[in-house]
Amino acid sequence: MRPYIALGERLGAFLAQSCEGGVEEIGLDYSGEIAEWKTALIRNAAVAGALNQIAHAHERANLVNAASIAEERGIRLSERKHPREGSGAAANVLRVTFKNAHHQNTVAGCVQPSGPHLLEIDGIHVEAPLEGNVIYLRNLDVPGVVGRVGTVLGQQNVNIANFSLGRSEAGSSAVAVVQVDGDIPETVLEALRGVETVLLAKAIRFVAPQAKQAVPA
């Protein structure tokens, strides 16, 4: 279960750092063999990953107290399970959703031999490792975006380690997950937001996963 605890925490952290507005409900969907497990620790890891990104938190959330802290803050938790929908590594998929009165955002991921892996953002397929320092972009699906983003990052002396793209079926919107070396200062994000085809630019930072802590019996 430890790799999925790490996956849950990374997905929760990704959503907390990439979404606009607050969160009123955190939903988790489990597909495959993991849906047959006792999933309280995976749920708590996702909730902790989200809560620990929120500014001015008075108590750090962990695998034991995450659900109770969410309840204290008025955040509803829900879980749905869809057992054994396929075979193979990607058959075990975890989806985490943030909801509020105005928005709903979902990310999905799986566990690969290299670690937690992103599969989908708001229904758009995009594959990327959930580690290190990441720039998350939403952009118009038009030619030249990759070149413009690469040029801006080069001008800001930011080295790209991995560049993953995805777009909606309609082709009107797209996302990019750019893994970079080193920290991501606000000046880099401002430069990216200055590109006319970039709609959103956020820095995503991952910390050591909860899975490395002692897992309650």
Secondary structure as UniProt FT lines:
FT   HELIX           2..18
FT   STRAND          25..31
FT   HELIX           33..36
FT   HELIX           40..51
FT   TURN            52..53
FT   TURN            55..56
FT   TURN            63..65
FT   HELIX           66..72
FT   TURN            73..74
FT   STRAND          76..82
FT   HELIX           89..91
FT   STRAND          93..99
FT   STRAND          104..112
FT   TURN            113..114
FT   STRAND          115..121
FT   TURN            122..123
FT   STRAND          124..129
FT   STRAND          133..140
FT   TURN            143..144
FT   HELIX           145..155
FT   TURN            156..157
FT   STRAND          160..167
FT   TURN            169..170
FT   STRAND          173..180
FT   HELIX           186..193
FT   TURN            196..197
FT   STRAND          198..205
FT   HELIX           210..212
//
